Amino acid sequence: MNAVLGKLKKRPQFLKVSVSGEKWITPGFILQMCVRENIDNNPNTDEIIRIGYLVSKKVGCAVARNRVKRRLQAAVTKVFSSCARPGRDYVLIGRRNAYNRPFKSLLSDMKWALKNLDAQLDNPKY
């Protein structure tokens, strides 16, 4: 399955994902997810996976933040098209450890996080 990757651009979109409460924490990043409702009744929007990136100043200077963001974007292009489900919004929050973490570890963490978020959604706690 090859889904189309889109971007989250506006603050309310990021807030909606963070309020959903579905997240998985790894050493390099935090992955948050929410299932998107079909607001405009456009069937094409159900095939899109939207992704947003956050890297705070706690990670480091601008150079470090940009490197973390680029590494997360590269990992997303390799993993998300085959592992993520369409019709969902994701927010990746970069952590300081993502700067030096081996890229293969980032990829395996991302696959693991997607798998566990899907399991959380399929088997709710309550």
DSSP file (Angstrom, degrees, kcal/mol; ACC not computed):
  #  RESIDUE AA STRUCTURE BP1 BP2  ACC     N-H-->O    O-->H-N    N-H-->O    O-->H-N    TCO  KAPPA ALPHA  PHI   PSI    X-CA   Y-CA   Z-CA
    1    1 A M              0   0    0      0, 0.0     2,-0.6     0, 0.0     0, 0.0   0.000 360.0 360.0 360.0 123.6    0.0    0.0    0.0
    2    2 A N        -     0   0    0     80,-0.0     2,-0.2     2,-0.0    80,-0.1  -0.926 360.0-172.6-116.6 105.7    1.5    3.3   -1.0
    3    3 A A        -     0   0    0     78,-0.7     2,-0.4    -2,-0.6    45,-0.2  -0.552  28.8-103.6 -95.3 161.2   -0.4    6.2    0.4
    4    4 A V  E     -a   48   0A   0     43,-1.2    45,-3.0    -2,-0.2     2,-0.5  -0.685  31.4-137.9 -84.8 134.6    0.1    9.9   -0.3
    5    5 A L  E     +a   49   0A   0     -2,-0.4    45,-0.2    43,-0.2     2,-0.2  -0.829  26.7 176.0 -96.9 128.6    2.0   11.9    2.3
    6    6 A G  E     -a   50   0A   0     43,-3.5    45,-1.9    -2,-0.5     2,-0.4  -0.614  23.2-112.2-118.6-178.8    0.6   15.4    3.2
    7    7 A K  E     -a   51   0A   0     43,-0.3     2,-0.5    -2,-0.2    45,-0.2  -0.906   7.6-135.5-121.0 145.6    1.6   18.0    5.7
    8    8 A L        +     0   0    0     43,-2.0    45,-0.3    -2,-0.4     3,-0.0  -0.877  34.4 163.6 -89.2 127.3    0.0   19.5    8.8
    9    9 A K        +     0   0    0     -2,-0.5     2,-0.3    43,-0.1    -1,-0.1   0.698  44.0  69.3-119.7 -29.4    0.5   23.2    8.6
   10   10 A K  S >> S-     0   0    0      1,-0.1     4,-1.4     0, 0.0     3,-0.7  -0.694  75.8-124.0-102.9 149.2   -1.8   25.0   11.0
   11   11 A R  H 3> S+     0   0    0     -2,-0.3     4,-2.6     1,-0.2     5,-0.2   0.870 108.9  58.1 -57.4 -42.2   -1.6   25.1   14.8
   12   12 A P  H 3> S+     0   0    0      0, 0.0     4,-2.0     0, 0.0    -1,-0.2   0.844 103.7  54.1 -60.4 -30.4   -5.2   23.8   15.3
   13   13 A Q  H <> S+     0   0    0     -3,-0.7     4,-1.5     2,-0.2    -2,-0.2   0.918 110.0  46.1 -67.0 -42.3   -4.3   20.7   13.3
   14   14 A F  H  X S+     0   0    0     -4,-1.4     4,-2.2     1,-0.2    -1,-0.2   0.907 112.2  51.3 -64.8 -41.8   -1.3   20.0   15.6
   15   15 A L  H  X S+     0   0    0     -4,-2.6     4,-2.3     1,-0.2    -1,-0.2   0.873 105.4  55.4 -65.0 -37.0   -3.5   20.6   18.7
   16   16 A K  H  X S+     0   0    0     -4,-2.0     4,-1.0    -5,-0.2    -1,-0.2   0.894 109.6  46.9 -63.2 -39.1   -6.2   18.2   17.5
   17   17 A V  H  X S+     0   0    0     -4,-1.5     4,-0.5     1,-0.2     3,-0.4   0.913 112.9  48.4 -68.1 -42.5   -3.6   15.4   17.2
   18   18 A S  H >< S+     0   0    0     -4,-2.2     3,-0.7     1,-0.2    -2,-0.2   0.841 108.6  54.0 -69.3 -31.4   -2.1   16.2   20.6
   19   19 A V  H 3< S+     0   0    0     -4,-2.3    -1,-0.2     1,-0.2    -2,-0.2   0.769  91.3  75.0 -72.0 -25.0   -5.5   16.2   22.3
   20   20 A S  H 3< S-     0   0    0     -4,-1.0    -1,-0.2    -3,-0.4    -2,-0.2   0.798  92.2-142.7 -61.2 -27.8   -6.3   12.8   20.9
   21   21 A G    <<  +     0   0    0     -3,-0.7     2,-0.7    -4,-0.5    -1,-0.1   0.393  56.0 129.3  85.0  -4.6   -4.0   11.2   23.5
   22   22 A E  E     +B   33   0A   0     11,-0.6    11,-2.5    -5,-0.4     2,-0.3  -0.763  32.3 141.6 -87.1 114.3   -2.6    8.5   21.3
   23   23 A K  E     -B   32   0A   0     -2,-0.7     2,-0.4     9,-0.2     9,-0.2  -0.988  37.8-155.2-151.0 159.3    1.2    8.6   21.4
   24   24 A W  E     -B   31   0A   0      7,-2.2     7,-2.8    -2,-0.3     2,-0.5  -0.995  16.2-147.0-137.3 130.8    4.3    6.4   21.5
   25   25 A I  E     +B   30   0A   0     -2,-0.4     5,-0.2     5,-0.2    -2,-0.0  -0.846  21.0 170.3-104.6 129.3    7.6    7.5   23.0
   26   26 A T        -     0   0    0      3,-2.6    80,-0.0    -2,-0.5    -2,-0.0  -0.783  48.7-100.3-124.1 170.8   10.9    6.4   21.6
   27   27 A P  S    S+     0   0    0      0, 0.0    70,-0.5     0, 0.0    71,-0.2   0.831 120.8  36.3 -62.9 -30.1   14.5    7.5   22.4
   28   28 A G  S    S-     0   0    0      1,-0.2    67,-2.3    69,-0.2    70,-0.4   0.706 126.6  -5.9 -97.6 -21.3   14.6    9.7   19.3
   29   29 A F  E     - C   0  94A   0     65,-0.2    -3,-2.6    68,-0.1     2,-0.5  -0.979  56.0-118.8-162.5 167.2   11.1   11.1   19.0
   30   30 A I  E     -BC  25  93A   0     63,-2.0    63,-2.8    -2,-0.3     2,-0.6  -0.988  26.6-154.9-115.6 128.8    7.5   11.1   20.2
   31   31 A L  E     -BC  24  92A   0     -7,-2.8    -7,-2.2    -2,-0.5     2,-0.3  -0.923  10.9-173.3-109.1 119.7    4.9   10.0   17.7
   32   32 A Q  E     -BC  23  91A   0     59,-2.8    59,-2.1    -2,-0.6     2,-0.3  -0.840   6.9-175.1-109.0 149.7    1.3   11.3   18.2
   33   33 A M  E     +BC  22  90A   0    -11,-2.5   -11,-0.6    -2,-0.3     2,-0.3  -0.994  13.9 176.8-145.2 147.5   -1.6   10.1   16.1
   34   34 A C  E     - C   0  89A   0     55,-2.0    55,-2.8    -2,-0.3     2,-0.5  -0.985  33.9-115.6-145.5 150.3   -5.3   10.8   15.6
   35   35 A V  E     - C   0  88A   0     -2,-0.3     2,-0.4    53,-0.2    53,-0.2  -0.718  35.3-131.5 -83.0 130.0   -7.8    9.4   13.2
   36   36 A R        -     0   0    0     51,-2.3     2,-0.2    -2,-0.5    -1,-0.0  -0.671  11.6-135.3 -88.3 132.0   -9.1   12.1   10.9
   37   37 A E        -     0   0    0     -2,-0.4     2,-1.4     1,-0.1    50,-0.0  -0.580  24.7-114.0 -80.0 149.2  -12.8   12.5   10.3
   38   38 A N        +     0   0    0     -2,-0.2     3,-0.2     1,-0.2    -1,-0.1  -0.690  46.7 166.4 -85.1  92.4  -14.0   13.0    6.8
   39   39 A I  S    S+     0   0    0     -2,-1.4    -1,-0.2     1,-0.2    -2,-0.0   0.922  72.1  39.2 -76.9 -46.4  -15.2   16.6    7.1
   40   40 A D  S    S-     0   0    0      2,-0.1    -1,-0.2     1,-0.0    -2,-0.1   0.351 102.4-123.7 -91.3   8.3  -15.6   17.6    3.5
   41   41 A N        +     0   0    0     -3,-0.2    -2,-0.1     1,-0.2    -3,-0.1   0.814  61.2 146.9  54.3  33.5  -17.0   14.2    2.3
   42   42 A N    >   -     0   0    0      1,-0.1     3,-1.3     2,-0.0     4,-0.5  -0.898  41.3-155.7 -99.7 114.4  -14.2   14.0   -0.2
   43   43 A P  G >  S+     0   0    0      0, 0.0     3,-0.8     0, 0.0     4,-0.3   0.741  88.8  66.7 -65.0 -20.7  -13.1   10.4   -0.7
   44   44 A N  G >  S+     0   0    0      1,-0.2     3,-1.1     2,-0.2     4,-0.2   0.790  90.8  62.4 -70.2 -26.1   -9.6   11.4   -1.8
   45   45 A T  G X  S+     0   0    0     -3,-1.3     3,-1.0     1,-0.2    42,-0.3   0.719  90.6  68.0 -72.7 -19.0   -8.7   12.8    1.6
   46   46 A D  G <  S+     0   0    0     -3,-0.8    -1,-0.2    -4,-0.5    -2,-0.2   0.710  96.3  55.0 -70.8 -18.6   -9.1    9.3    3.2
   47   47 A E  G <  S+     0   0    0     -3,-1.1   -43,-1.2    -4,-0.3     2,-0.4   0.471  90.2  95.7 -92.4  -2.4   -6.0    8.1    1.3
   48   48 A I  E <   -a    4   0A   0     -3,-1.0    39,-1.6    -4,-0.2     2,-0.6  -0.728  58.2-156.2 -96.2 137.2   -3.8   10.9    2.6
   49   49 A I  E     -a    5   0A   0    -45,-3.0   -43,-3.5    -2,-0.4     2,-0.4  -0.958  16.9-155.7-105.7 116.6   -1.5   10.5    5.6
   50   50 A R  E     -ad   6  89A   0     38,-1.7    40,-2.7    -2,-0.6     2,-0.4  -0.800  11.5-172.1 -99.4 137.9   -0.8   14.0    7.0
   51   51 A I  E     -ad   7  90A   0    -45,-1.9   -43,-2.0    -2,-0.4     2,-0.3  -0.979   8.1-171.3-131.6 138.2    2.4   14.5    9.1
   52   52 A G  E     - d   0  91A   0     38,-2.0    40,-3.0    -2,-0.4     2,-0.4  -0.945  11.7-146.7-125.8 151.6    3.7   17.4   11.1
   53   53 A Y  E     - d   0  92A   0     -2,-0.3     2,-0.4   -45,-0.3    40,-0.2  -0.947  12.6-177.3-121.8 137.5    7.1   18.0   12.7
   54   54 A L  E     + d   0  93A   0     38,-2.7    40,-3.1    -2,-0.4     2,-0.4  -0.998   7.1 169.9-131.9 129.9    8.0   19.7   16.0
   55   55 A V        -     0   0    0     -2,-0.4    40,-0.1    38,-0.2    10,-0.1  -0.923  22.2-151.1-138.2 113.0   11.5   20.2   17.3
   56   56 A S    >   -     0   0    0     38,-0.5     3,-1.5    -2,-0.4     4,-0.4  -0.240  29.4-105.7 -82.9 170.5   11.8   22.6   20.3
   57   57 A K  T 3  S+     0   0    0      1,-0.3     3,-0.5     2,-0.2    -1,-0.1   0.633 112.0  77.4 -69.4 -13.7   14.7   24.8   21.3
   58   58 A K  T 3  S+     0   0    0      1,-0.2    -1,-0.3     7,-0.0     3,-0.1   0.768  85.0  64.1 -64.7 -24.4   15.5   22.3   24.1
   59   59 A V  S <  S-     0   0    0     -3,-1.5     2,-0.3     1,-0.2    -1,-0.2   0.862 117.1 -97.3 -68.9 -35.7   17.0   20.1   21.4
   60   60 A G        -     0   0    0     -3,-0.5    -1,-0.2    -4,-0.4    36,-0.0  -0.988  60.4 -18.3 152.8-159.8   19.7   22.6   20.6
   61   61 A C  S  > S-     0   0    0     -2,-0.3     4,-2.5    -3,-0.1     5,-0.2  -0.085  76.0 -88.1 -72.4 178.5   20.7   25.4   18.3
   62   62 A A  H  > S+     0   0    0      1,-0.2     4,-2.5     2,-0.2     5,-0.2   0.852 127.4  55.2 -59.4 -37.1   19.1   25.9   14.9
   63   63 A V  H  > S+     0   0    0      2,-0.2     4,-2.0     1,-0.2    -1,-0.2   0.925 110.6  44.7 -63.0 -44.9   21.6   23.7   13.2
   64   64 A A  H  > S+     0   0    0      2,-0.2     4,-2.4     1,-0.2    -2,-0.2   0.911 113.2  50.6 -66.4 -43.0   20.8   20.8   15.6
   65   65 A R  H  X S+     0   0    0     -4,-2.5     4,-2.3     1,-0.2    -2,-0.2   0.917 111.5  48.0 -62.0 -43.2   17.0   21.3   15.3
   66   66 A N  H  X S+     0   0    0     -4,-2.5     4,-2.6    -5,-0.2    -1,-0.2   0.881 110.6  51.4 -66.4 -37.3   17.2   21.3   11.5
   67   67 A R  H  X S+     0   0    0     -4,-2.0     4,-2.5     2,-0.2    -2,-0.2   0.930 110.4  48.6 -65.0 -43.7   19.3   18.2   11.4
   68   68 A V  H  X S+     0   0    0     -4,-2.4     4,-2.3     1,-0.2    -2,-0.2   0.924 112.6  48.7 -61.0 -44.3   16.8   16.4   13.7
   69   69 A K  H  X S+     0   0    0     -4,-2.3     4,-2.5     1,-0.2    -2,-0.2   0.913 111.6  48.8 -63.5 -42.9   13.9   17.5   11.5
   70   70 A R  H  X S+     0   0    0     -4,-2.6     4,-2.2     2,-0.2    -1,-0.2   0.893 111.2  50.3 -64.4 -39.3   15.7   16.4    8.3
   71   71 A R  H  X S+     0   0    0     -4,-2.5     4,-2.0     2,-0.2    -1,-0.2   0.903 111.7  47.8 -66.1 -40.4   16.5   13.0    9.8
   72   72 A L  H  X S+     0   0    0     -4,-2.3     4,-2.3     2,-0.2    -2,-0.2   0.905 111.0  51.2 -66.4 -40.3   12.9   12.5   10.9
   73   73 A Q  H  X S+     0   0    0     -4,-2.5     4,-2.1     2,-0.2    -2,-0.2   0.899 109.8  49.9 -63.2 -40.0   11.6   13.5    7.4
   74   74 A A  H  X S+     0   0    0     -4,-2.2     4,-1.2     1,-0.2    -1,-0.2   0.897 111.2  48.8 -65.4 -39.8   14.0   11.0    5.8
   75   75 A A  H  X S+     0   0    0     -4,-2.0     4,-2.2     1,-0.2     5,-0.3   0.886 109.1  53.6 -66.4 -38.2   12.8    8.3    8.1
   76   76 A V  H  X>S+     0   0    0     -4,-2.3     4,-2.0     1,-0.2     5,-0.6   0.911 105.2  53.3 -63.8 -42.3    9.2    9.1    7.4
   77   77 A T  H  <5S+     0   0    0     -4,-2.1     4,-0.2     1,-0.2    -1,-0.2   0.824 114.6  42.7 -64.5 -29.1    9.7    8.9    3.6
   78   78 A K  H  <5S+     0   0    0     -4,-1.2    -1,-0.2    -5,-0.1    -2,-0.2   0.840 127.9  24.8 -82.1 -34.0   11.2    5.4    4.1
   79   79 A V  H >X5S+     0   0    0     -4,-2.2     4,-2.1    -5,-0.1     3,-1.0   0.873 109.5  61.0-101.9 -43.7    8.7    4.0    6.6
   80   80 A F  H 3X5S+     0   0    0     -4,-2.0     4,-1.8    -5,-0.3    -3,-0.1   0.833  95.1  60.2 -65.3 -37.2    5.3    5.8    6.4
   81   81 A S  H 34<S+     0   0    0     -5,-0.6   -78,-0.7    -4,-0.2    -1,-0.3   0.798 119.6  28.9 -63.9 -25.7    4.3    4.9    2.9
   82   82 A S  H <4 S+     0   0    0     -3,-1.0    -1,-0.2    -4,-0.2    -2,-0.2   0.710 131.2  31.6-104.4 -23.8    4.4    1.2    3.7
   83   83 A C  H  < S+     0   0    0     -4,-2.1    -3,-0.2     2,-0.1     2,-0.2   0.743  97.0  82.2-109.2 -27.7    3.6    1.0    7.4
   84   84 A A  S  < S-     0   0    0     -4,-1.8   -81,-0.1    -5,-0.3   -35,-0.0  -0.495  74.3-122.2 -84.6 151.2    1.2    3.9    8.3
   85   85 A R        -     0   0    0     -2,-0.2     3,-0.5    29,-0.1    -1,-0.1  -0.720  26.3-116.5 -91.3 139.0   -2.5    3.8    7.7
   86   86 A P  S    S+     0   0    0      0, 0.0   -37,-0.2     0, 0.0   -39,-0.2  -0.264  93.6  46.0 -67.6 160.4   -4.2    6.3    5.5
   87   87 A G  S    S+     0   0    0    -39,-1.6   -51,-2.3     1,-0.3     2,-0.3   0.672  91.9 107.8  81.9  17.7   -6.8    8.7    6.9
   88   88 A R  E     -C   35   0A   0     -3,-0.5   -38,-1.7   -40,-0.4     2,-0.4  -0.923  59.6-139.1-128.4 153.4   -4.7    9.5   10.0
   89   89 A D  E     -Cd  34  50A   0    -55,-2.8   -55,-2.0    -2,-0.3     2,-0.4  -0.918  20.8-168.9-110.4 137.7   -2.8   12.5   11.2
   90   90 A Y  E     -Cd  33  51A   0    -40,-2.7   -38,-2.0    -2,-0.4     2,-0.4  -0.950  11.1-162.5-126.7 145.4    0.6   12.2   12.8
   91   91 A V  E     -Cd  32  52A   0    -59,-2.1   -59,-2.8    -2,-0.4     2,-0.6  -0.996   8.2-158.2-126.1 125.9    2.9   14.6   14.7
   92   92 A L  E     -Cd  31  53A   0    -40,-3.0   -38,-2.7    -2,-0.4     2,-0.7  -0.914   3.4-162.8-103.3 120.9    6.6   13.7   15.2
   93   93 A I  E     -Cd  30  54A   0    -63,-2.8   -63,-2.0    -2,-0.6   -38,-0.2  -0.912  18.0-137.5-105.7 112.0    8.2   15.5   18.1
   94   94 A G  E     -C   29   0A   0    -40,-3.1   -38,-0.5    -2,-0.7     2,-0.3  -0.413  16.8-157.6 -71.5 141.3   12.0   15.4   17.7
   95   95 A R    >   -     0   0    0    -67,-2.3     3,-1.8    -2,-0.1     4,-0.3  -0.775  31.5-106.0-115.0 162.9   14.1   14.7   20.8
   96   96 A R  G >  S+     0   0    0     -2,-0.3     3,-1.4     1,-0.3     4,-0.4   0.819 115.9  63.3 -57.4 -34.2   17.7   15.5   21.5
   97   97 A N  G >> S+     0   0    0    -70,-0.5     4,-1.3     1,-0.3     3,-0.5   0.701  87.1  72.0 -67.0 -20.0   18.7   11.8   21.1
   98   98 A A  G <4 S+     0   0    0     -3,-1.8    -1,-0.3   -70,-0.4    -2,-0.2   0.704  83.6  71.4 -69.6 -18.3   17.6   11.9   17.4
   99   99 A Y  G <4 S+     0   0    0     -3,-1.4    -1,-0.2    -4,-0.3    -2,-0.2   0.919 116.3  16.2 -63.6 -45.2   20.6   14.0   16.5
  100  100 A N  T <4 S+     0   0    0     -3,-0.5    -1,-0.2    -4,-0.4    -2,-0.2   0.453  93.9 120.6-109.7  -3.5   23.2   11.2   17.0
  101  101 A R  S  < S-     0   0    0     -4,-1.3     5,-0.1     1,-0.1    -3,-0.0  -0.382  75.2-100.6 -65.1 136.8   21.0    8.1   17.0
  102  102 A P     >  -     0   0    0      0, 0.0     4,-1.9     0, 0.0     3,-0.5  -0.296  27.2-126.2 -58.1 141.9   21.9    5.6   14.2
  103  103 A F  H  > S+     0   0    0      1,-0.3     4,-2.3     2,-0.2     5,-0.2   0.856 109.0  56.6 -62.8 -36.2   19.5    6.0   11.2
  104  104 A K  H  > S+     0   0    0      1,-0.2     4,-2.4     2,-0.2    -1,-0.3   0.872 106.3  51.3 -62.6 -35.5   18.6    2.2   11.3
  105  105 A S  H  > S+     0   0    0     -3,-0.5     4,-2.6     2,-0.2    -1,-0.2   0.894 107.8  51.8 -68.0 -39.3   17.5    2.6   14.9
  106  106 A L  H  X S+     0   0    0     -4,-1.9     4,-2.2     2,-0.2    -2,-0.2   0.916 110.7  49.1 -60.8 -42.4   15.3    5.6   14.0
  107  107 A L  H  X S+     0   0    0     -4,-2.3     4,-2.3     2,-0.2    -2,-0.2   0.931 112.9  45.4 -63.6 -46.1   13.7    3.5   11.2
  108  108 A S  H  X S+     0   0    0     -4,-2.4     4,-2.4     1,-0.2    -1,-0.2   0.887 112.2  52.4 -66.8 -37.0   13.1    0.5   13.5
  109  109 A D  H  X S+     0   0    0     -4,-2.6     4,-2.7     2,-0.2    -1,-0.2   0.903 109.7  49.9 -61.6 -40.5   11.7    2.8   16.3
  110  110 A M  H  X S+     0   0    0     -4,-2.2     4,-2.4     2,-0.2    -2,-0.2   0.914 111.3  47.1 -67.3 -42.5    9.3    4.4   13.8
  111  111 A K  H  X S+     0   0    0     -4,-2.3     4,-2.3     2,-0.2    -1,-0.2   0.920 114.1  48.8 -62.2 -42.7    8.0    1.0   12.6
  112  112 A W  H  X S+     0   0    0     -4,-2.4     4,-2.4     1,-0.2    -2,-0.2   0.907 111.2  49.4 -63.5 -43.4    7.7   -0.1   16.2
  113  113 A A  H  X S+     0   0    0     -4,-2.7     4,-2.4     2,-0.2     5,-0.2   0.914 111.4  48.5 -64.9 -43.0    5.8    3.1   17.2
  114  114 A L  H  X S+     0   0    0     -4,-2.4     4,-2.1     1,-0.2    -1,-0.2   0.918 112.0  49.8 -62.8 -42.6    3.4    2.8   14.2
  115  115 A K  H  X S+     0   0    0     -4,-2.3     4,-1.8     1,-0.2    -2,-0.2   0.917 113.5  45.3 -62.3 -43.6    2.7   -0.8   15.0
  116  116 A N  H  X S+     0   0    0     -4,-2.4     4,-2.4     2,-0.2    -1,-0.2   0.850 110.1  53.4 -72.5 -34.3    2.0   -0.1   18.7
  117  117 A L  H  X S+     0   0    0     -4,-2.4     4,-2.1     2,-0.2    -1,-0.2   0.899 109.5  49.4 -66.3 -38.8   -0.2    2.9   18.0
  118  118 A D  H  X S+     0   0    0     -4,-2.1     4,-2.2     2,-0.2    -2,-0.2   0.901 110.9  50.2 -64.5 -39.3   -2.3    0.8   15.7
  119  119 A A  H  X S+     0   0    0     -4,-1.8     4,-2.0     2,-0.2    -2,-0.2   0.893 109.5  51.2 -65.4 -39.6   -2.6   -1.8   18.4
  120  120 A Q  H  < S+     0   0    0     -4,-2.4    -1,-0.2     1,-0.2    -2,-0.2   0.901 111.8  47.4 -62.6 -40.2   -3.6    0.8   20.9
  121  121 A L  H  < S+     0   0    0     -4,-2.1    -2,-0.2     1,-0.2    -1,-0.2   0.876 113.5  46.8 -70.5 -37.0   -6.3    2.1   18.6
  122  122 A D  H  < S+     0   0    0     -4,-2.2    -1,-0.2     1,-0.3    -2,-0.2   0.799 120.8  38.4 -73.9 -28.8   -7.6   -1.5   17.8
  123  123 A N  S  < S-     0   0    0     -4,-2.0    -1,-0.3    -5,-0.2    -2,-0.1  -0.732  83.6-161.1-123.6  80.4   -7.6   -2.4   21.6
  124  124 A P        -     0   0    0      0, 0.0    -3,-0.1     0, 0.0    -4,-0.0  -0.229  21.1-127.8 -63.1 153.4   -8.8    0.6   23.6
  125  125 A K              0   0    0      1,-0.2    -5,-0.0    -5,-0.1     0, 0.0   0.780 360.0 360.0 -72.0 -28.1   -8.0    0.6   27.3
  126  126 A Y              0   0    0      0, 0.0    -1,-0.2     0, 0.0    -3,-0.0   0.434 360.0 360.0-112.7 360.0  -11.5    1.2   28.4
